[in-house]
Amino acid sequence: NETFRRNGIEPLPSQANFVFADIGRNATEFQKQMASRNILIRGSFDHHPNYSRVSMGKLEDLEVFDRVFTEVYNS
């Protein structure tokens, strides 16, 4: 949640082990950019092309995700 919020994105409330948010751009294209940096996230969903889903993992993985997401999102 904090990664999204630091980048001006408000994720949907969740009680699950993932975060779902409108990232304001095509989620499948963003997924490809993240994958090129070895970060695997879900692409867009039907009828929600700008929404991305990110599963939670180990703290070390989340730290890498935070750094890469911020770099890709702001590039």
Residue frames as a rotation matrix with the C-alpha (Angstrom) as fourth column:
ASN 1
0.557 0.830 0.000 0.00
0.830 -0.557 0.000 0.00
0.000 0.000 -1.000 0.00
GLU 2
0.459 -0.420 -0.783 2.74
0.233 -0.793 0.563 2.45
-0.857 -0.441 -0.266 0.91
THR 3
-0.631 -0.692 0.350 4.50
0.503 -0.021 0.864 2.10
-0.591 0.721 0.361 -2.44
PHE 4
-0.161 0.665 0.729 1.32
0.927 -0.150 0.342 3.07
0.337 0.731 -0.593 -4.24
ARG 5
0.743 0.544 -0.390 0.52
0.658 -0.700 0.278 5.94
-0.122 -0.463 -0.878 -1.88
ARG 6
0.036 -0.817 -0.575 4.02
0.336 -0.532 0.777 7.41
-0.941 -0.222 0.256 -2.13
ASN 7
-0.877 -0.335 0.346 3.42
0.405 -0.124 0.906 7.58
-0.260 0.934 0.244 -5.87
GLY 8
-0.754 0.600 -0.268 0.02
-0.593 -0.797 -0.117 9.29
-0.284 0.071 0.956 -5.56
ILE 9
-0.448 0.593 -0.670 -2.06
-0.319 0.594 0.739 6.13
0.835 0.544 -0.076 -6.09
GLU 10
-0.347 0.415 0.841 -4.80
-0.915 0.049 -0.401 5.16
-0.208 -0.909 0.362 -3.65
PRO 11
-0.908 -0.006 -0.420 -5.22
-0.152 0.937 0.315 1.36
0.391 0.350 -0.851 -3.62
LEU 12
0.138 0.988 -0.065 -8.60
-0.452 0.121 0.884 -0.22
0.881 -0.093 0.463 -3.04
PRO 13
0.066 -0.061 0.996 -9.22
-0.984 0.160 0.075 -1.50
-0.164 -0.985 -0.049 0.50
SER 14
0.144 -0.091 -0.985 -8.12
-0.457 0.877 -0.148 -5.11
0.878 0.472 0.085 0.87
GLN 15
0.517 0.009 0.856 -8.23
-0.801 0.357 0.480 -7.86
-0.301 -0.934 0.192 3.46
ALA 16
0.985 -0.142 0.097 -6.25
0.170 0.892 -0.418 -10.18
-0.027 0.428 0.903 1.18
ASN 17
0.294 -0.955 -0.047 -2.56
0.449 0.094 0.888 -10.73
-0.844 -0.282 0.457 0.46
PHE 18
-0.381 -0.409 0.830 -2.58
0.924 -0.214 0.318 -8.42
0.047 0.887 0.459 -2.56
VAL 19
-0.341 0.225 -0.913 -3.05
0.111 -0.955 -0.276 -4.77
-0.934 -0.195 0.301 -3.45
PHE 20
-0.155 0.412 0.898 -5.33
0.984 0.147 0.102 -3.69
-0.090 0.899 -0.429 -6.32
ALA 21
-0.025 0.061 -0.998 -5.14
0.290 -0.955 -0.065 -0.15
-0.957 -0.291 0.007 -7.66
ASP 22
0.857 0.254 0.447 -5.83
0.512 -0.329 -0.794 2.10
-0.055 0.910 -0.412 -10.63
ILE 23
0.008 -0.964 -0.266 -2.31
0.745 -0.172 0.644 3.08
-0.667 -0.203 0.717 -11.68
GLY 24
0.412 0.277 -0.868 -3.55
-0.115 -0.929 -0.352 5.65
-0.904 0.245 -0.351 -14.18
ARG 25
-0.182 -0.454 -0.872 -2.07
-0.962 -0.101 0.253 3.95
-0.203 0.885 -0.418 -17.23
ASN 26
0.537 0.408 -0.738 -2.39
-0.638 0.769 -0.039 0.71
0.552 0.492 0.673 -19.15
ALA 27
0.527 -0.274 0.805 -1.60
-0.711 0.377 0.594 -2.01
-0.466 -0.885 0.004 -16.61
THR 28
0.868 -0.223 0.444 -0.48
0.368 0.889 -0.272 -4.54
-0.334 0.400 0.853 -19.23
GLU 29
0.608 -0.683 0.405 2.09
0.135 -0.415 -0.900 -2.13
0.783 0.601 -0.160 -20.67
PHE 30
0.368 -0.443 0.818 3.24
-0.877 -0.457 0.147 -1.32
0.309 -0.771 -0.556 -17.13
GLN 31
0.807 -0.034 0.589 3.47
-0.249 0.886 0.392 -5.06
-0.535 -0.463 0.706 -16.39
LYS 32
0.816 -0.514 0.264 5.81
0.513 0.434 -0.741 -5.47
0.266 0.740 0.618 -19.37
GLN 33
0.386 -0.684 0.619 8.01
-0.362 -0.730 -0.580 -2.60
0.849 0.000 -0.529 -18.16
MET 34
0.455 -0.178 0.873 8.21
-0.875 0.092 0.475 -4.14
-0.165 -0.980 -0.113 -14.70
ALA 35
0.914 -0.081 0.398 8.93
0.102 0.994 -0.032 -7.62
-0.394 0.069 0.917 -16.14
SER 36
0.673 -0.712 0.199 11.87
0.195 -0.088 -0.977 -6.19
0.713 0.696 0.080 -18.09
ARG 37
-0.071 -0.657 0.750 13.28
-0.743 -0.467 -0.480 -5.33
0.666 -0.592 -0.455 -14.64
ASN 38
-0.648 -0.199 -0.736 12.52
0.074 0.945 -0.320 -8.83
0.758 -0.261 -0.597 -13.26
ILE 39
-0.842 0.509 0.179 9.45
-0.304 -0.174 -0.937 -7.77
-0.446 -0.843 0.301 -11.28
LEU 40
-0.812 0.578 -0.080 6.37
0.295 0.526 0.798 -9.86
0.504 0.624 -0.598 -12.03
ILE 41
-0.710 0.696 -0.112 2.96
-0.239 -0.387 -0.891 -8.30
-0.663 -0.605 0.441 -11.43
ARG 42
-0.169 0.763 0.624 -0.49
0.765 0.501 -0.405 -8.84
-0.621 0.410 -0.668 -12.91
GLY 43
-0.957 -0.070 0.281 -1.48
0.258 -0.651 0.714 -6.98
0.133 0.756 0.641 -16.05
SER 44
-0.678 0.730 0.092 -4.88
-0.733 -0.680 -0.007 -5.46
0.057 -0.072 0.996 -16.72
PHE 45
-0.683 0.613 0.397 -8.22
0.313 0.737 -0.600 -7.08
-0.660 -0.285 -0.695 -16.02
ASP 46
-0.507 0.614 0.605 -11.22
0.757 -0.019 0.653 -7.13
0.412 0.789 -0.455 -18.36
HIS 47
0.477 0.789 0.386 -13.08
0.590 -0.613 0.525 -3.81
0.651 -0.023 -0.759 -18.10
HIS 48
0.937 -0.251 -0.243 -10.31
0.058 -0.574 0.817 -2.40
-0.345 -0.779 -0.523 -15.86
PRO 49
0.716 -0.663 0.219 -7.35
0.476 0.235 -0.848 -1.72
0.510 0.711 0.483 -18.18
ASN 50
0.153 -0.687 0.711 -5.61
-0.352 -0.710 -0.610 0.63
0.924 -0.157 -0.350 -15.74
TYR 51
0.700 0.157 0.696 -5.86
-0.714 0.141 0.686 -1.58
0.009 -0.977 0.211 -12.66
SER 52
-0.111 -0.808 -0.578 -2.90
-0.451 0.560 -0.696 -3.60
0.886 0.183 -0.426 -11.46
ARG 53
0.928 0.347 0.137 -2.79
-0.296 0.460 0.837 -6.32
0.228 -0.817 0.530 -8.81
VAL 54
-0.095 -0.995 -0.034 0.35
-0.555 0.081 -0.828 -6.90
0.827 -0.059 -0.560 -6.77
SER 55
0.741 0.297 -0.602 0.70
0.233 0.727 0.646 -9.83
0.629 -0.619 0.470 -4.38
MET 56
0.615 -0.512 0.599 2.56
-0.786 -0.463 0.411 -9.42
0.067 -0.724 -0.687 -1.13
GLY 57
0.604 -0.502 -0.619 5.72
0.171 0.841 -0.514 -11.40
0.778 0.204 0.594 -0.54
LYS 58
0.275 -0.621 -0.734 8.82
0.961 0.202 0.190 -11.46
0.030 -0.758 0.652 1.59
LEU 59
0.706 -0.015 -0.709 10.06
0.272 -0.918 0.290 -8.16
-0.655 -0.397 -0.643 2.98
GLU 60
-0.373 -0.921 -0.116 13.18
0.148 -0.182 0.972 -8.28
-0.916 0.345 0.205 0.79
ASP 61
-0.519 0.254 0.816 11.02
0.853 0.220 0.473 -8.74
-0.059 0.942 -0.330 -2.32
LEU 62
0.587 0.808 -0.045 8.76
0.808 -0.588 -0.025 -5.85
-0.047 -0.022 -0.999 -1.33
GLU 63
0.313 -0.562 -0.766 11.76
0.130 -0.773 0.621 -3.56
-0.941 -0.294 -0.169 -0.88
VAL 64
-0.766 -0.564 0.308 12.94
0.336 0.056 0.940 -4.37
-0.547 0.824 0.147 -4.41
PHE 65
-0.122 0.821 0.557 9.38
0.985 0.031 0.169 -3.93
0.122 0.570 -0.813 -5.73
ASP 66
0.620 0.372 -0.691 9.12
0.562 -0.825 0.061 -0.53
-0.547 -0.426 -0.720 -4.03
ARG 67
-0.186 -0.804 -0.565 12.32
-0.017 -0.573 0.820 0.72
-0.982 0.162 0.093 -5.64
VAL 68
-0.869 -0.175 0.463 11.59
0.413 0.260 0.873 -0.64
-0.273 0.950 -0.154 -9.14
PHE 69
0.094 0.971 0.218 7.92
0.994 -0.078 -0.082 0.38
-0.063 0.224 -0.972 -9.13
THR 70
0.532 0.093 -0.841 8.84
0.321 -0.942 0.099 3.93
-0.783 -0.323 -0.531 -8.21
GLU 71
-0.520 -0.803 -0.293 11.55
-0.068 -0.303 0.951 4.10
-0.852 0.514 0.102 -10.90
VAL 72
-0.784 0.250 0.568 9.32
0.619 0.384 0.685 2.68
-0.047 0.889 -0.456 -13.65
TYR 73
0.219 0.967 -0.133 6.22
0.956 -0.240 -0.169 4.62
-0.195 -0.090 -0.977 -12.61
ASN 74
0.598 -0.010 -0.801 8.06
0.180 -0.973 0.147 7.93
-0.781 -0.233 -0.580 -12.59
SER 75
-0.519 -0.846 0.122 10.09
0.299 -0.046 0.953 7.39
-0.801 0.532 0.276 -15.76
